[in-house]
Amino acid sequence: MATIPVIVKHQGKKYDVELDPTSLGEVFKFQLYSLTGVEPDRQKILVKGGQLKDDTDLSKLGAKPGQTFMMMGTPSGGGGELQRPKEAVKFVEDMTEAEAAKQVGAIPAGLQNLGNTCYLNSTLQTLRAVPELQQELAKYTPAPPAAGTSGTSLGDLSMFGLSGLGASADLTASLRDLYKQMGETQDGFPPLVFLNALRTAFPQFAQKSKSGHGYAQQDAEEAWSQIVSQLRQKLKLKEPSEGSTEAKEISFVDKYFAGGFSSITECDEQAARDGGEEAVKSDDVFLKLDCHISATTNHLRDGILAGLEEKIEKNSSVLNRDAIYTKKSKISRLPKYLTVHFVRFFWKREAQKKAKIMRKVTFPDELDVVEFCTDELRKMLVPVRDKIREVRKDEEDVERARKRQKRIHDKQVADEAVGIVDSVSESQKADEKKAEDKKKEAKAADGDTAMDDVVYKTDAEIDVERAAAILAAKKELHALIDPDLEKDEGANKSGLYELRGVVTHQGASADSGHYTAYVKKVGPLDPKTGKRGEEDGKWWWFNDDKVSEVDADKITTLSGGGESHSALILLYKAIPLPSAEGLAE
C-alpha cells in the first residue's frame, strides 16, 4: 500500500511525513523522533478518538493526503540515559537548622516577645529588609578599647563575633550577631543580648511599667531612631576618594538612609523684612520624612507636604523680640532607602500619655517624591522618571500582546485537535484573498507590475524585535542618569520608590497596644549567580515569634481609621534601574 503524505504540527512548526498505513503507531513515532528530537515515549499525537498508541494500526486512522496531526512533547535533553547527579541530593530532614533556614521558600525567623518588646521586634524585622545593612554588619569589627582602659571586659568578645551576654557593650556588634543568628533558624529567636545593649545605651527603654510588673511599652519610632543614630556613629564604610590614593571613611547611614534638605527661614512679620532682615538659607540632613496628620490629611503626600513647612518661634534681631518664622524645605538629596514616619502620637496633657491620631491616611506602593525636591535635583530626576514610565508601558503592551497570542494559539490547537474549523475566520481569509487578487488584476490591466505577496513576520520574530526595542530603551534610560547622581551609589536616581517594609501599631496610645511588621518577600536567590529571581508580590507578617505570609491586598488595609493595625513607619527603597547594558540591577 502506498504511503500517505501528511503534516505534523509541533511547537509552531510543520513537518511533512510519509505515513505508512501498513505499519504501527510506534514506527510513526520513530519517524517523528528523527525530525523533532522528541523521544517516542514523550510524544503525544492527537488522533480521532484520543492519542496515538504504539500498537495502533495506522490503516485504521483513515488518514487522507495533506491531513494535519498535532503532536505535543519536548525532548528530555539527556539522551534518555540516567546520570548520577553532579551534586549530592540532601533532604530537608537531613539538613542542619541553619541549612534549612537558607532554603528557597523557608519561613524567616521571628523574634520572641521578652515582655512588651514588640516595638523592638517590629523595628528589627523591618531594618533587616535592607540587604546592604546585613552585608556591612557582617564585616563590622568594633574599634579596640581606648588606651588606658581595661581590654579584658566581656564586652570585647564582640570583636570576635562572640555573642555572649557581655557582647551587649556594643549595640552595632549585637545587631550583627542577632541578624546572623536569625539567619540560621526558622524558630522564634530571643533578642536578649541586643535588648540588653539597647537598654544600656539608651536607659529610656529600661523604664518599668506603671503597674510595677516588668518593663513598659515603648514607641517603635523612638527605637528606630535610636538604633539608626547608633549605626550612623559606628558603622563606617571605606570608599575611594577623588584626587587621593587614600580611602575616605563615611557612615553607612549617611550613604544609604540620609537625605538632604535645602531650607529657607524667613520672619512672618513684614516689619522685620522692612527693617532689612534677610531670609536665611541652610542645608540640613534628615534620616526620615515626617507625615504630619491634620483634619485635612487624607494621603501620604498631604502629610509630607505639610511636614516640609514649619513654624518656629525665635528672637528677631531687627524687632528685638521673639517672632514667628516660617521654614520651608525642599529635598536636595534622596537616599536609596527612605524612611517615612506617620506622626500619629501626641502628648495628651489630661490623660498624661501619648494619644494616637486615628485618622485614615492612605499611602502608595510606589511613591513619587519629585515634587518635593529642589529645582536642581528635579531637573536630574524628571527625565529618568518619565523614561521609566515609557519603558514600563512598552513592557505592558508586549505582555498583553503575548497573552493575546497565547490565547489565540491555544484556541487554535484545541479546535484543530477536535477537528473544528472556525468558519468565520476561514471565510474572512477567503474574502481577503479574493479582494487582493482583484487589486492585482486591476493593476496588471493598467500596465502596472503586479506586486508579490507581502511577507508577514512570525510571532517569534515580532517578539524578538519588541524585546530588542525595549532593551534599547533601557540603555537610553541609563544614559539619562545624571553623572553626579551616577557616582552617588547610595542615592535615588529616579525619584521613584517602592514600598518594602511597614511597622504597624494597634491600639489607642504609644504606651500600650501592639506593634507588628510587614516586610515584602524577595525573589529566590540563585546560589550560582548570586542573583534573585522574580518576586511573587507577597509579604511576610512578623507578629513577634509568629511569622505568616499575606497577600499584597493586606497592606492597603493598614491606612488607619481606628484602633486596628495602622502604619507608623514606612520603609521605601529606590526602584532598581537598568545598567548601561540595559540589564536589571
C-alpha positions as CSV (number, residue, x, y, z in Angstrom):
1,M,0.0,0.0,0.0
2,A,1.3,3.4,-0.9
3,T,2.4,5.9,1.8
4,I,0.2,8.9,2.5
5,P,1.8,12.4,2.7
6,V,0.6,14.0,6.0
7,I,1.6,17.1,8.0
8,V,2.5,17.1,11.7
9,K,2.4,20.3,13.7
10,H,4.7,20.6,16.7
11,Q,5.6,23.8,18.6
12,G,4.6,26.1,15.8
13,K,6.5,24.1,13.1
14,K,5.1,21.9,10.4
15,Y,6.7,18.6,9.3
16,D,6.0,16.7,6.1
17,V,5.8,13.0,6.9
18,E,5.1,9.9,4.8
19,L,2.6,7.8,6.8
20,D,2.8,4.0,6.1
21,P,-0.7,2.6,6.6
22,T,0.8,-1.0,6.8
23,S,2.8,-0.1,10.0
24,L,2.1,0.6,13.6
25,G,2.0,3.8,15.6
26,E,5.4,3.0,17.1
27,V,7.0,3.3,13.6
28,F,5.3,6.6,13.0
29,K,6.6,7.9,16.4
30,F,10.2,7.0,15.4
31,Q,9.8,8.9,12.2
32,L,8.8,12.0,14.2
33,Y,11.7,11.4,16.6
34,S,14.2,11.7,13.7
35,L,12.6,15.0,12.8
36,T,11.8,16.7,16.1
37,G,14.2,15.0,18.6
38,V,11.3,14.2,20.9
39,E,11.6,10.6,22.2
40,P,8.7,8.3,21.3
41,D,7.7,7.8,24.9
42,R,7.5,11.6,25.4
43,Q,5.3,12.1,22.3
44,K,1.5,12.8,22.5
45,I,0.0,12.6,19.0
46,L,-3.7,13.6,18.8
47,V,-5.8,11.5,16.6
48,K,-9.5,10.9,16.3
49,G,-10.6,9.1,19.5
50,G,-7.7,10.1,21.6
51,Q,-3.9,9.7,21.5
52,L,-1.9,7.5,19.1
53,K,-0.7,4.4,20.8
54,D,2.4,2.3,19.9
55,D,0.3,-0.7,18.8
56,T,-2.3,1.3,16.8
57,D,-2.8,0.0,13.3
58,L,-2.2,3.1,11.1
59,S,-4.5,1.8,8.4
60,K,-7.4,2.3,10.8
61,L,-6.8,6.0,11.2
62,G,-8.3,6.7,7.8
63,A,-5.6,9.3,7.1
64,K,-6.0,11.3,3.9
65,P,-3.3,13.1,1.9
66,G,-2.5,16.5,3.4
67,Q,-4.2,15.8,6.7
68,T,-2.7,17.5,9.7
69,F,-1.9,15.8,13.0
70,M,-1.0,17.6,16.3
71,M,2.0,16.5,18.3
72,M,2.9,17.6,21.8
73,G,6.0,16.9,23.9
74,T,9.6,18.0,24.4
75,P,12.9,16.2,24.2
76,S,14.3,15.1,27.6
77,G,17.7,16.7,26.8
78,G,19.6,14.0,28.5
79,G,19.7,11.4,25.8
80,G,17.3,9.2,27.8
81,E,20.1,7.9,29.9
82,L,20.1,8.0,33.7
83,Q,23.0,10.0,35.1
84,R,24.4,10.4,38.6
85,P,23.6,13.9,40.0
86,K,26.5,16.3,39.9
87,E,25.7,17.3,43.5
88,A,24.6,15.0,46.2
89,V,20.9,15.3,46.9
90,K,20.2,16.4,50.5
91,F,16.8,16.1,52.0
92,V,15.4,18.7,54.4
93,E,15.2,16.1,57.1
94,D,19.0,15.6,56.9
95,M,19.8,19.4,56.9
96,T,21.0,21.3,59.9
97,E,18.8,24.1,61.2
98,A,21.0,26.7,59.6
99,E,20.9,24.9,56.2
100,A,17.1,24.6,56.3
101,A,16.7,28.3,57.1
102,K,18.6,29.2,53.9
103,Q,16.4,27.1,51.6
104,V,14.2,28.7,49.0
105,G,10.8,29.4,50.5
106,A,12.0,29.0,54.1
107,I,10.0,31.0,56.6
108,P,12.2,33.7,58.2
109,A,12.8,33.7,61.9
110,G,10.5,35.6,64.2
111,L,11.5,37.3,67.5
112,Q,10.3,36.3,70.9
113,N,8.5,38.9,73.0
114,L,10.5,39.4,76.1
115,G,7.9,41.5,77.9
116,N,6.4,44.5,76.0
117,T,9.2,44.3,73.4
118,C,7.0,44.1,70.3
119,Y,8.1,47.7,69.5
120,L,11.7,46.5,69.2
121,N,10.9,43.2,67.3
122,S,8.9,45.1,64.6
123,T,11.7,47.6,64.2
124,L,14.4,45.0,63.9
125,Q,12.5,42.9,61.4
126,T,11.9,45.9,59.1
127,L,15.5,47.1,59.2
128,R,16.6,43.5,58.4
129,A,14.9,44.0,55.0
130,V,17.9,46.2,53.9
131,P,20.4,43.7,52.4
132,E,23.2,46.3,52.3
133,L,22.8,46.7,56.1
134,Q,23.2,42.9,56.7
135,Q,26.3,42.8,54.4
136,E,28.1,45.7,56.1
137,L,27.2,44.4,59.6
138,A,28.8,41.1,58.7
139,K,32.1,42.9,58.1
140,Y,31.8,45.1,61.2
141,T,34.5,44.9,63.9
142,P,34.3,47.2,66.9
143,A,37.1,49.6,67.4
144,P,39.7,48.4,70.0
145,P,39.3,50.0,73.5
146,A,41.0,53.3,74.1
147,A,44.4,53.5,75.6
148,G,44.4,53.3,79.4
149,T,41.1,51.4,79.6
150,S,40.7,47.8,80.5
151,G,40.7,45.5,77.5
152,T,39.7,42.3,79.3
153,S,36.0,43.0,79.8
154,L,33.5,40.6,78.4
155,G,32.2,43.3,76.1
156,D,35.4,43.0,74.0
157,L,34.3,39.5,72.9
158,S,32.0,41.1,70.4
159,M,35.2,42.0,68.4
160,F,35.4,38.3,67.6
161,G,31.7,37.8,66.7
162,L,31.0,36.0,70.0
163,S,27.5,36.8,71.1
164,G,27.6,36.1,74.9
165,L,25.8,38.4,77.2
166,G,29.0,40.5,77.5
167,A,28.8,41.4,73.8
168,S,26.0,43.8,74.7
169,A,28.5,46.6,75.3
170,D,28.4,47.4,71.6
171,L,24.9,47.9,70.1
172,T,26.1,47.5,66.5
173,A,28.0,44.3,67.2
174,S,25.0,42.9,69.0
175,L,22.8,43.7,65.9
176,R,25.4,42.0,63.7
177,D,25.2,38.8,65.9
178,L,21.5,38.9,66.2
179,Y,20.9,39.0,62.4
180,K,23.4,36.2,61.9
181,Q,21.6,34.1,64.4
182,M,18.2,34.9,62.9
183,G,19.6,33.7,59.5
184,E,20.3,30.3,60.9
185,T,16.9,29.4,62.3
186,Q,13.2,29.4,61.5
187,D,12.1,29.5,65.1
188,G,11.3,32.5,67.2
189,F,14.6,33.8,68.5
190,P,15.0,35.7,71.8
191,P,16.8,39.0,71.2
192,L,18.0,39.2,74.7
193,V,21.6,40.3,74.0
194,F,20.5,43.1,71.8
195,L,17.8,44.2,74.2
196,N,20.4,44.5,77.0
197,A,22.7,46.5,74.6
198,L,19.8,48.9,73.8
199,R,18.8,49.4,77.4
200,T,22.5,50.0,78.3
201,A,22.9,52.6,75.5
202,F,19.5,54.2,75.9
203,P,18.1,53.8,79.5
204,Q,14.7,55.1,78.4
205,F,14.0,51.6,77.1
206,A,14.6,50.1,80.6
207,Q,11.7,52.1,82.1
208,K,9.5,49.9,84.3
209,S,5.7,49.7,83.7
210,K,3.4,51.7,85.9
211,S,1.9,48.5,87.3
212,G,5.4,47.6,88.7
213,H,5.4,44.4,86.8
214,G,8.0,44.1,84.0
215,Y,9.1,46.8,81.5
216,A,6.9,49.5,80.0
217,Q,5.8,49.5,76.3
218,Q,7.8,51.9,74.2
219,D,7.4,53.8,70.9
220,A,8.7,51.9,67.9
221,E,9.7,55.1,66.1
222,E,11.9,56.1,69.1
223,A,13.6,52.7,69.0
224,W,14.1,53.0,65.2
225,S,15.6,56.5,65.5
226,Q,18.0,55.5,68.3
227,I,19.2,52.3,66.5
228,V,19.8,54.2,63.3
229,S,21.6,57.0,65.1
230,Q,23.9,54.5,66.8
231,L,24.6,52.8,63.4
232,R,25.4,56.2,62.0
233,Q,28.1,56.6,64.5
234,K,29.6,53.1,64.5
235,L,29.0,51.5,61.1
236,K,31.6,53.1,58.7
237,L,32.5,52.4,55.1
238,K,35.8,52.9,53.2
239,E,35.4,54.4,49.8
240,P,37.8,55.7,47.2
241,S,38.4,59.5,47.4
242,E,38.7,61.6,44.2
243,G,42.1,63.0,43.8
244,S,43.6,61.0,46.6
245,T,45.0,57.5,46.9
246,E,43.7,57.1,50.4
247,A,40.2,55.9,51.0
248,K,37.8,58.1,52.8
249,E,35.5,56.9,55.6
250,I,31.8,57.6,55.5
251,S,28.9,56.4,57.6
252,F,26.7,53.6,56.2
253,V,23.6,55.5,57.3
254,D,24.7,58.7,55.6
255,K,25.2,56.8,52.4
256,Y,22.0,54.8,52.3
257,F,19.5,56.4,54.7
258,A,20.3,60.1,54.9
259,G,18.7,62.7,52.7
260,G,19.4,66.4,52.4
261,F,17.2,69.5,52.9
262,S,17.7,72.9,51.3
263,S,15.8,75.3,53.5
264,I,14.8,79.0,53.7
265,T,13.8,80.5,57.0
266,E,12.0,83.9,56.9
267,C,10.2,86.0,59.5
268,D,6.5,86.2,59.0
269,E,6.2,89.8,60.1
270,Q,6.6,92.4,57.4
271,A,8.2,94.8,59.8
272,A,11.2,92.5,60.1
273,R,11.6,92.4,56.3
274,D,11.2,96.1,56.0
275,G,13.9,96.5,58.7
276,G,16.4,94.7,56.4
277,E,16.2,91.2,57.9
278,E,17.0,88.7,55.2
279,A,15.9,85.1,54.7
280,V,18.4,82.6,56.0
281,K,19.3,79.7,53.7
282,S,20.6,76.4,55.2
283,D,21.4,72.8,54.4
284,D,20.3,70.1,56.7
285,V,20.4,66.3,56.9
286,F,17.3,64.2,57.5
287,L,17.0,60.5,58.4
288,K,13.3,60.3,57.9
289,L,10.4,62.3,56.4
290,D,7.5,63.1,58.8
291,C,4.0,62.8,57.6
292,H,2.0,65.3,59.7
293,I,-1.6,64.4,60.2
294,S,-4.3,67.0,60.5
295,A,-8.1,67.2,59.9
296,T,-7.4,67.6,56.1
297,T,-4.8,64.9,55.7
298,N,-6.0,62.1,53.5
299,H,-2.9,60.8,51.7
300,L,0.8,60.4,52.5
301,R,1.5,63.3,50.0
302,D,-0.6,65.7,52.0
303,G,1.3,64.9,55.2
304,I,4.8,65.1,53.7
305,L,3.9,68.4,52.1
306,A,2.8,69.8,55.5
307,G,6.0,68.5,57.1
308,L,8.2,70.4,54.7
309,E,6.9,73.7,56.1
310,E,7.1,74.5,59.8
311,K,6.6,77.5,62.1
312,I,9.4,78.4,64.5
313,E,9.4,81.0,67.3
314,K,12.7,82.7,67.9
315,N,14.3,86.1,68.6
316,S,14.4,88.7,65.8
317,S,17.5,90.9,65.9
318,V,15.6,93.6,64.0
319,L,12.5,93.6,66.1
320,N,14.4,92.9,69.3
321,R,11.8,90.4,70.4
322,D,10.6,86.9,69.7
323,A,8.7,86.4,66.4
324,I,7.2,83.6,64.3
325,Y,9.3,82.4,61.4
326,T,8.4,80.0,58.6
327,K,11.0,77.4,57.5
328,K,10.3,75.9,54.0
329,S,12.3,72.9,52.9
330,K,13.0,71.2,49.7
331,I,14.8,67.9,49.3
332,S,18.3,68.2,47.8
333,R,19.4,64.6,48.1
334,L,17.3,61.4,48.0
335,P,18.7,58.4,49.8
336,K,18.3,54.9,48.4
337,Y,16.2,53.9,51.5
338,L,13.6,56.5,52.5
339,T,12.0,56.2,56.0
340,V,8.6,57.9,56.4
341,H,7.1,58.4,59.9
342,F,3.4,58.9,60.4
343,V,3.2,61.4,63.3
344,R,0.3,59.6,64.9
345,F,1.2,60.1,68.6
346,F,0.9,63.4,70.5
347,W,1.1,64.2,74.2
348,K,-2.3,64.4,75.8
349,R,-1.9,66.5,78.9
350,E,-5.3,65.5,80.5
351,A,-4.5,61.8,80.1
352,Q,-0.7,62.2,80.7
353,K,0.1,59.8,77.9
354,K,0.9,59.8,74.2
355,A,-2.5,59.6,72.5
356,K,-3.0,58.3,69.0
357,I,-4.4,60.1,65.9
358,M,-6.8,57.5,64.4
359,R,-7.4,59.3,61.1
360,K,-7.1,57.2,57.9
361,V,-4.1,58.2,55.8
362,T,-3.5,56.2,52.6
363,F,-0.1,55.5,51.2
364,P,1.1,54.2,47.8
365,D,3.0,51.1,46.9
366,E,5.1,53.3,44.6
367,L,6.0,56.8,45.9
368,D,6.9,59.6,43.6
369,V,8.8,62.3,45.6
370,V,10.0,64.5,42.6
371,E,7.6,67.3,43.5
372,F,9.2,67.7,47.0
373,C,12.7,68.2,45.5
374,T,14.7,71.4,44.7
375,D,14.6,72.6,41.1
376,E,18.2,71.5,40.6
377,L,17.5,67.9,41.7
378,R,14.2,67.8,39.9
379,K,15.9,68.5,36.6
380,M,18.1,65.5,37.1
381,L,15.2,63.2,38.1
382,V,12.4,64.0,35.7
383,P,14.0,62.7,32.5
384,V,14.8,59.3,34.2
385,R,11.4,59.0,35.9
386,D,9.5,59.8,32.6
387,K,11.6,57.3,30.6
388,I,10.9,54.6,33.3
389,R,7.2,55.1,32.8
390,E,7.6,54.9,29.0
391,V,9.6,51.6,29.2
392,R,7.0,50.2,31.6
393,K,4.2,51.0,29.2
394,D,6.1,49.3,26.3
395,E,6.7,46.2,28.5
396,E,3.0,46.1,29.5
397,D,2.0,46.3,25.8
398,V,4.3,43.5,24.9
399,E,3.0,41.3,27.8
400,R,-0.7,42.0,26.7
401,A,0.2,41.1,23.1
402,R,1.9,37.9,24.3
403,K,-1.1,36.8,26.3
404,R,-3.4,37.6,23.4
405,Q,-1.3,35.5,21.1
406,K,-1.2,32.6,23.6
407,R,-5.0,32.6,23.9
408,I,-5.4,32.6,20.1
409,H,-2.8,29.8,19.7
410,D,-4.3,27.7,22.5
411,K,-7.8,28.0,21.0
412,Q,-6.5,27.0,17.5
413,V,-4.7,24.0,18.9
414,A,-7.8,22.9,20.8
415,D,-10.0,23.4,17.8
416,E,-7.7,21.6,15.4
417,A,-7.3,18.7,17.9
418,V,-11.1,18.0,17.7
419,G,-11.4,18.9,14.0
420,I,-13.2,22.2,14.5
421,V,-12.7,24.8,11.8
422,D,-13.5,28.5,12.5
423,S,-15.9,29.1,9.6
424,V,-15.9,32.9,10.2
425,S,-12.2,33.2,10.1
426,E,-11.9,30.9,7.1
427,S,-14.5,32.9,5.2
428,Q,-12.8,36.2,6.1
429,K,-9.4,34.9,4.8
430,A,-11.1,33.8,1.6
431,D,-12.7,37.2,1.1
432,E,-9.4,39.0,1.8
433,K,-7.7,36.7,-0.8
434,K,-10.3,37.5,-3.4
435,A,-10.1,41.2,-2.8
436,E,-6.3,41.1,-3.0
437,D,-6.5,39.1,-6.3
438,K,-8.8,41.7,-7.8
439,K,-6.4,44.5,-6.9
440,K,-3.6,42.7,-8.6
441,E,-5.7,42.1,-11.7
442,A,-6.7,45.8,-11.9
443,K,-3.0,46.9,-11.6
444,A,-2.0,44.4,-14.2
445,A,-4.7,45.7,-16.6
446,D,-3.4,49.3,-16.1
447,G,0.0,48.2,-17.2
448,D,1.5,48.2,-13.6
449,T,3.6,45.3,-12.5
450,A,1.8,43.1,-10.0
451,M,3.5,43.1,-6.6
452,D,4.4,39.9,-4.8
453,D,2.6,38.9,-1.7
454,V,3.7,40.7,1.5
455,V,5.9,38.6,3.7
456,Y,4.4,38.6,7.2
457,K,6.7,38.1,10.2
458,T,6.1,35.3,12.6
459,D,5.1,35.9,16.2
460,A,8.6,34.8,17.3
461,E,10.2,37.4,15.0
462,I,7.9,40.1,16.3
463,D,8.7,39.2,19.9
464,V,12.4,39.4,19.2
465,E,12.0,42.9,17.7
466,R,10.0,44.1,20.6
467,A,12.5,42.8,23.1
468,A,15.3,44.5,21.2
469,A,13.4,47.8,21.2
470,I,12.8,47.5,25.0
471,L,16.5,46.7,25.6
472,A,17.5,49.8,23.5
473,A,15.0,51.9,25.5
474,K,16.6,50.7,28.8
475,K,20.0,51.6,27.6
476,E,18.7,55.1,26.7
477,L,17.2,55.2,30.2
478,H,20.6,54.5,31.8
479,A,22.2,57.2,29.6
480,L,19.8,59.8,31.0
481,I,21.1,59.3,34.6
482,D,22.9,62.5,35.7
483,P,26.7,61.8,36.0
484,D,26.8,63.3,39.6
485,L,23.9,61.0,40.7
486,E,25.5,58.0,39.0
487,K,28.6,58.5,41.2
488,D,26.4,58.5,44.4
489,E,25.7,54.8,44.9
490,G,23.5,55.4,47.9
491,A,21.2,57.9,46.2
492,N,17.9,57.5,44.4
493,K,18.4,58.5,40.8
494,S,14.7,58.5,39.6
495,G,12.6,60.0,42.4
496,L,10.5,56.8,42.5
497,Y,10.4,54.4,45.5
498,E,8.8,51.0,46.1
499,L,7.4,50.0,49.5
500,R,9.5,47.3,51.2
501,G,8.5,47.4,54.9
502,V,5.8,48.7,57.3
503,V,5.8,49.0,61.1
504,T,2.2,49.0,62.4
505,H,0.6,49.9,65.7
506,Q,-2.7,48.5,67.1
507,G,-4.3,50.4,70.0
508,A,-5.1,53.9,71.2
509,S,-1.7,55.1,72.6
510,A,2.0,54.7,72.1
511,D,2.4,53.3,75.7
512,S,0.0,50.5,75.1
513,G,-1.3,48.3,72.2
514,H,0.8,46.1,70.0
515,Y,3.4,46.6,67.2
516,T,4.0,44.3,64.2
517,A,5.9,44.5,61.0
518,Y,5.2,43.7,57.3
519,V,8.2,43.0,55.0
520,K,7.9,42.4,51.3
521,K,9.2,39.0,50.2
522,V,12.3,39.0,47.9
523,G,12.7,36.7,45.0
524,P,14.5,33.3,45.4
525,L,18.3,33.6,45.4
526,D,20.3,31.6,42.8
527,P,23.3,30.3,44.7
528,K,25.4,30.0,41.5
529,T,24.8,33.5,40.1
530,G,24.0,35.3,43.3
531,K,21.0,37.0,41.6
532,R,17.5,36.9,42.8
533,G,14.5,35.7,40.8
534,E,11.2,37.3,40.2
535,E,9.1,38.2,43.3
536,D,5.7,36.8,43.9
537,G,4.3,40.1,45.3
538,K,3.5,38.6,48.8
539,W,4.6,39.9,52.2
540,W,5.8,38.4,55.5
541,W,3.9,39.4,58.6
542,F,6.1,39.4,61.7
543,N,3.9,39.3,64.8
544,D,6.7,38.7,67.4
545,D,7.6,35.0,67.0
546,K,4.7,34.2,64.7
547,V,5.5,34.7,61.0
548,S,3.0,34.2,58.3
549,E,2.6,35.0,54.6
550,V,0.0,37.6,53.4
551,D,-1.2,39.0,50.1
552,A,-0.4,42.5,49.0
553,D,-4.0,43.5,49.5
554,K,-3.4,43.3,53.2
555,I,-1.0,46.3,53.1
556,T,-3.8,48.5,51.7
557,T,-5.8,47.9,55.0
558,L,-3.0,49.5,57.1
559,S,-4.0,53.1,56.5
560,G,-5.6,53.6,59.9
561,G,-9.1,54.9,60.7
562,G,-9.5,53.1,64.1
563,E,-7.6,51.2,66.7
564,S,-6.8,48.4,64.3
565,H,-3.3,48.0,62.8
566,S,-2.2,51.2,61.2
567,A,1.1,52.1,59.6
568,L,3.5,54.0,61.8
569,I,6.8,53.7,59.8
570,L,7.2,53.1,56.1
571,L,10.4,51.9,54.6
572,Y,10.7,52.7,50.9
573,K,13.5,51.6,48.5
574,A,14.6,53.3,45.3
575,I,13.3,51.3,42.3
576,P,16.0,49.4,40.5
577,L,17.3,50.9,37.3
578,P,18.9,49.1,34.3
579,S,22.7,49.0,33.8
580,A,24.5,50.5,30.8
581,E,23.9,47.2,29.0
582,G,20.1,47.5,29.7
583,L,20.1,44.7,32.2
584,A,18.2,45.0,35.5
585,E,20.1,45.6,38.8
